C-alpha cells in the first residue's frame, strides 16, 4: 500500500513538473512560457498605420524674410484648431489660443515659421539654447532640432543653415506650455514632418 502511494506521488509530481505547474501559497500556477514577439517580427507598413494628419488643414504660401524682402514657397499640415496669420516680422504664425503672440496657459502652443537672413542668424539663435540637439531634415533639407526651456515655456526649433537660396537659413519654431508637455512636443514634430519647401 505504501509502495502504491509512493508511486502515485511520483507520477503526480512528474506530471506537475513536466507541464510547468508550480505551487505557491497552496495555489497552483501555470508557468508555461508564452510566445513573445522578437525583433524579427514585421513592423506595420506606413500604409497600414493610421495617418494622424489626414484630416489636418494644409498651408501653402510664402515664408518671408523679415520685412518681406525675400520669400520662398512652403507647405505643411496643421490641426484644425490652430489659426494661421503673420507675426510682426512677417513670419508664418500659428496658434491655438485666442489672443497674443505667445502661449500664456497650459496646453497652448505658438509656431513661428520663416526665413533667416544668413547662417550667422542661425548661429546666434543656437547660442541662446540650453537644451538638446539632434540632426535630421526639414522639408528634405539638412536641419538640426534644438530645444530650449525657460521657467514658463519650452521651445522646439528646427533650424536649416542654408535652404539653397541666397544663403538663407530657416526656422520652424514651436513654443508651448507646460515645459514637460510630451503631447505638444510630439505635435510640433508631427507638423514638422509634413513640411515641404516648394521652390
N, C-alpha and C positions, 0 to 999 in steps of 0.2 A: 504494500500500500504506500509506504514511504517512497519507494522507488518510482511509482507511478506519479506521485505528487511532484517529485524532483524532475521527472521527465516533462510533465505538463508545465512547470515553472520555466524550464529551459526552453521549451517550444514557444511559449508566450513571450518570454524575454527576447528570444531570437527574432520573433516576428516584429516586436516593437522596435528593436534596434535596426533591423533591415528596412523598415518603412519610415524611419525618421521620426518616430514619436518620442517625446521626452516628457517626463513627469516633473512638474514643479508645483509646489504647494498643493499636491494631491490632484491637480488638474492636468489632463493630457493636452499637449500642444503639438501641433503638426509642424515639423521642421523641414518639410520637403522644400528644397530650393525652388524658387520660381525663376522663370526666364527674365533676364534684364536686357535692355537694349544695349547694343555695342556701338562702337564708333563706325562700324561698317554699315549701320542702319542708314537707309537713304533719307535724305532731308527732303522736305516738301519743295517742289519746284516753285519758283516765283509765281507762275501762273496759277498754282493750286492755293497759294496763300492769298488771303483777302487783302485787296488794295485799300488801305485805310484812307487814302487820299482821293479815291474815286469820285466822291461827292463834293469835293472841295471846289472853290472858285479858282479861276485862273487869271492871274495878272500878266498882261503882255504890254510892254511900253518901254519908255526910255528911262534909263538911270543916268542922272546928270552929275557933272562936276558942280561944286558949289558955285552959285551964280549962273548956272545953266550955260556955261561957256563951252561945253562939250558933252557928248552923250554916247551911250551905247544901248542897243536894244536888248532887253532881258525878258524872261518869262519864268514864272513859278506858281505853285499852287498854295492856297491858304484856306484855313477853315472859314466857314460861313459867318461865324460870329465876330470876325475881325473887319475893321473898317480901313480902307486904303485912302491915303491922301499924300500930300507933300509936306515936309517939315520946313523950318525957316532956312535950311541950307539946300533946298530943292531935292533932298533925298526922298526916296520912296519910304513912306511911313505907314506902318500898320499898327493897330492897337485893338485890344479887346476891352477897353474901358471908355467911359463917356467923354471925359474932358482931360486936357493937359497933354504934356509931351512925354511923360514917363509914368511908370507904374507907381501907385500910391498904396495899394491894398493887396492883400494876399490873393493869388490867382490871376493877377494882371500881368500882361506882357506887352512890350512895345518892340517893334522891329524897325531898324534904320538900314536902308539898302542904298548904296551909291558908290560913285567913282571917287577914288582918292587921287590927288594930283600927281603923286610920284611914289617911288619906293621909300623915300625919306618919310613921307606921310605914314606909310605902313609901319616903318621902324619906330616913329615917335609914338604910335598907338601901342605897339608891342612893349615898349619900355615901361608903360604905365600899368601893365597887367601883372597880377600876383598869383595867378593860378596855373593850371596845367596847359600843355601844348601838345598837339599831335598833327602829323602831316596827313593830308588827304586831298580830295579835289572838290571844287565847287564849279558846277557847270562845265566839267571837263578840263578846267584849268587847275594847275598845281596850287594848293592852298594850305594854310595852317589854321587849325581850330584852337583858339585861345579862350581861357576863362578868366574872369576877374570877379572877386567877391568883395562887397563892402558890408557894412553892418546892416544895411537895409535891402540890398538887391544883388542880383548876380547877372553878369554879362557873359554870353557865349558869342564869340565873334569869329566868323570865317573870313580870313584875310588872304587876298590874292595879291602878290607883289607886282605882277605885270600881266594885264589881260591881253597883251599882244596888240595894243592900240595906243600909240602916243606915250608909251611907258607909264600908263596909268595903273594904279592899284585899284583894289575894290574891296568893299566890306559888306558883309551880310551879318548884321549885329542884332542879337536879341537881348533884351534886358527884362528881367522878371522878378517877382516877389512870390513867395519867400525864397531865400537863397538856396534852400535844400529841396526845391521842387523838382523831382525827377520827371514828373509828367510834363512840365513846361520846358525843361531842358530837352526832353525827347521830342516834344512838338516842334521846337526850334530845329532840331536835327532833321525831322521829317520834312519840314518846309524847305530846308537847305538841300535835301536830297532831290527835290523836284526842280531846283533852279537850273536855268539854261541861259547861256549867252547866245544871242541870235545873230550877232554880226561881229 
